[in-house]
Amino acid sequence: MKLIFEKGAPGQHLSLLPSCDVPEVSLSQERKAPLPLPQVSETELTRHYTALAKRVHGVNDGFYPLGSCTMKYNPKINEDMAALPGFTQIHPLQPESTVQGCLEVLATAEKLLGEITGMDAMTFQPAAGAHGEFTGLLLIKAYHHHRGDSARTKIIVPDSAHGTNPASAVMAGYTVVNIPSAPDGCVDVEALKAAVGPDTAGLMLTNPNTVGIFDKNILEITKIVHDAGGLCYYDGANLNAVMGVVRPGDMGFDVIHLNLHKTFSTPHGGGGPGSGAVGCKALLESFLPGPVVEKAGDGYRFAIPEHSIGRVKDFYGNFTVVVKALTYILTLGKAGIPEAAENAVLNANYMMKRLKEKYTMAYDVPCMHEFVMCLEDLLHDTGVSAMDIAKGLLDNGIHPPTMYFPLIVHEALMIEPTETESKETLDEACDVFLKLWDLAHSDPQALHDAPKTTPVRRLDEVGAARNPVLRYTEA
Amino acid sequence: MGSYIPNTGEQRREMLSAVGAQCVQDLFASVPKDMLVGDGLDLPEGLSELEVRRAVTAMAEKNRIYPTVLRGAGAYRHFIPAVVRSVVTREELVTAYTPYQAEISQGILQSIFEFQTMICMLTGMDVANASVYDGGTAAAESIAMCKDRRRTKAYVSACAHPHVIETMRTYCFGSDTELVVVPEKDGRTDLEALKAALGADAACFYLQQPNYYGNMEDAAAIGEIVHAAGAKFVMGVNPIACAVMATPAECGADIAVGEGQPLGLDIAFGGPYLGFMAATKAMFRKLPGRIVGQTHDVEGQVGYVLTLTAREQHIRREKASSNICSNQALCALTAGVYLTAMGPEGLEKAARQSMSKAHYLAAELEKIGMKRLHGGEFFHEFVTACDKPQAVLDALDKAGILGGLPVEGGILWCVTEMVSREEIDRAVAIIKEVC
């Protein structure tokens, strides 16, 4: 498909702006380079982007069991609410008295999410999960510094963690201590005991963890870290499994990030904008990025926390994403929040049970919202890899699971169906998975060759990295 | 209560029985019993769609929409063509994840490749990434691109946006980097102070163009000073101004970053916005975040993939160049559609009209005795001295006009193509009454 730069013709344009009604001025140092932006008609523009949209698989195009990403349905009412002019046309530096509705959104979302997570305060400034991790770790850093404890230079991360965890720890100035997982995929308590000490700033953990198991030792784990003087960070990527059922705050965590774009149903937009809200216990509240929203009489006002780490972003975060998440929470309410978690877990266990008929599970125990299959034996028996199965799914209209993660499982496929999929969809998907398992044995080449029905077939990623072509240049 | 769960009670029972559970609570057996919240969560009852629409709309209605906006300071109300909204609300584009599965994500990947190209065109730089969170985080991320063992200090002009400086400072607290603020002189970076400040340990200097006060900096001369000290020159630019002003490449920048919000994104109480980052060929492998590259499929067909991933967190973990994974893809798409709709002429028109109208307002204000605080050239923002800013802003407010932002020494005004000459004249008449 042609690039937009290869379409249209010089002089084609849309009629958008009137002529200037004041005398025109120029700068003494003006741009010398030509500006070769596309020149197309409105018809051509809309056809181009419609064609691009048709080459995308969204949640509305089919099943999307991408593990760790919680690709649940994105309710349309959320989009409507976020598009209200009373939100979209508000300047971020308007007088406080004229933005009381925006402040109410932030304050209400903080209160409800605080209750769901068991946290005392929250900031919505972080724009994504990784940004939230960085922010949360800086709260931990500021806390230790404030107490005059500069010896705490290490963050402990299990080897099953998301790659962002160690990367965020380094950005926050910490050394990473990787600890191996126990054979059951959970934290190796003895390894943790051996790792903590006076240099421990904190532990980063996902619970349920990345293999979809709730770590039953969680209270002991957080106590070990606290006893050593460290703090506990909760990676909220998997909160969908337990929201309304059990709270990270009650598990002993001090600080948490949420992915509003996962758990709280806001769309992913092809990779953003998300929202990585960070919640914390009272002991960290005074370090939060400013400004935060506080109650003032009948209304709200902005305030800067006493020992704030400072801003992590311009203004107040991805505000309209928070509007969408708030709309969702208000819709589900007290009963709907745990019901979503319960059904996410039920759907995952149901799929796991059906797929166990042929596939090997990395951990053959009941799962939470997701589970990991290990295709090492399939690869050994047939030469068909996790990648091949994933590409086979593409020809069946299903977005593949997360591949080759977590790193502790070889040939991993991580499946997270979410609660918004029906039994019919799960059954159809299971039929496809099982059919592909059979195909791997009868005609492995067919899977090496997949996909065949997609707009392009397997792409040369090695070539792309070796000879990078990162922009269009006119021939 | 609202719910998006399709399965009926009977289907759920069927599934429970298939997995050998009596009830759904059995599935949470691994959670210690005393930790379960039971029915204890203090949340309101769920709402129907009509009720939730009423509740959230009521919040939106507590905000005030100003028909005329003369305030910018990092958030700019520009004209947004109708085609932009029409494209970026398409469900496929809104609901997809990061394009990990390239074969079914060509639409997003190609749109990012086109966005990267457009950012290169605007800035004159060689390579751009797929976007980061916003202009402030783009500026902060650029520091890590420039630091090495010997060059450990970052410098920023005092004339950069205060939020950007503060975000850089927070990131520097993380990486234990010293951040030095180079002072201003008459609303511009003090070149002598800059020369004196940059030492052998200087990694980079960040200059905003036009700067926070709307003033044009002598970017080329500053670039020479920075390079003479052996440091990298980072420019934070307004992408619309790039249509008329000398590009970062023409000013010798090694890295160009900026806030992409003016490119078709609503002001939306501060977000979501869009950070862009571009660099010279020599530095592109240090760019953080996603980058899309062109390649071929097994049949030789052109296609696009996420590339150079060896820099990234999911491969390199603690050795990654940044922790960033999600970017602002839908915002980057918005900017791409906006730039396509505007085209070279339309974008120049938006830039030229914004600048010209700002100059018209400045001239009219001067006629009534409200003089600019700084001399020299400016783009579409400027500061006037004002001894009773609150009275001026209150009077404008009553007429539905959001006046400029109160800053030290006066008021920071902004005019875009959205404001007509009549609106400017009306504002000036109101101000004249007060002053």
Interface residues (C-beta under 8 A of the other chain):
Chain A: M1 L3 I4 F5 Q12 H13 L14 L16 L17 C20 D21 V22 P23 E24 V25 S26 L27 S28 Q29 E30 R31 K32 A33 P34 L35 P36 L37 P38 Q39 V40 E42 L45 T46 H48 Y49 T50 A51 L52 A53 K54 R55 V56 H57 G58 V59 N60 D61 Y64 L66 C69 M71 K72 Y73 N74 P75 I77 E79 D80 M81 L84 P85 G86 F87 T88 Q89 I90 H91 P92 L93 Q94 P95 T98 V99 Q100 G101 C102 E104 V105 T108 L112 E115 I116 A127 A128 G129 A130 H131 E133 F134 L137 L138 K141 A142 H162 G163 T164 P166 A167 S168 A169 V170 M171 A172 G173 V176 I213 F214 K216 I218 L219 V242 G244 V245 V246 R247 D250 M251 H261 S265 P267 H268 G269 G270 G271 G272 P273 G274 P289 I309 G310 R311 V312 K313 D314 F315 Y316 G317 N318 F319 T320 V321 V323 L326 T327 I329 L330 T331 L332 G333 K334 A335 G336 I337 P338 E339 A340 E342 N343 V345 L346 N347 N349 Y350 M352 K353 R354 P366 M368 A390 K391 L394 H399 P400 M403 F405 E419 T420 E421 S422 K423 P451 T454 P455 V456 R457 R458 L459 D460 E461 G463 A464 A465 P468 V469 L470 R471 Y472
Chain B: M1 G2 S3 Y4 I5 P6 N7 Q11 R12 E14 M15 L16 A18 V19 G20 A21 V24 L27 F28 A29 S30 V31 P32 M35 L36 V37 L41 D42 L43 P44 E45 G46 L47 E49 V52 R53 A55 V56 T57 A58 M59 A60 E61 K62 N63 R64 I65 Y66 V69 R71 A73 G74 A75 R77 F79 P81 V83 S86 V87 T89 R90 E91 E92 L93 V94 T95 A96 Y97 T98 P99 Y100 Q101 A102 E103 I104 S105 Q106 G107 I108 Q110 S111 F113 E114 Q116 T117 M118 C120 M121 L122 G124 D126 V127 A128 A130 S131 Y133 D134 G135 G136 T137 A144 H161 H163 V164 E166 T167 R169 T170 Y171 F173 G174 S175 D176 M216 A220 C242 A243 V244 M245 A246 T247 A249 E250 E259 D266 I267 A268 F269 G270 G271 P272 Y273 F284 R290 I291 V292 G293 Q294 T295 H296 D297 V298 E299 Q301 V302 G303 Y304 V305 T307 L308 T309 A310 E312 Q313 H314 I315 R316 R317 E318 K319 A320 S322 N323 I324 C325 S326 N327 Q328 A329 L330 C331 L333 G336 V337 L339 T340 A341 M342 G343 P344 E345 G346 L347 E348 K349 A350 R352 Q353 M355 S356 K357 H359 Y360 E377 F379 D397 L402 L405 E417 S420 R421 I424
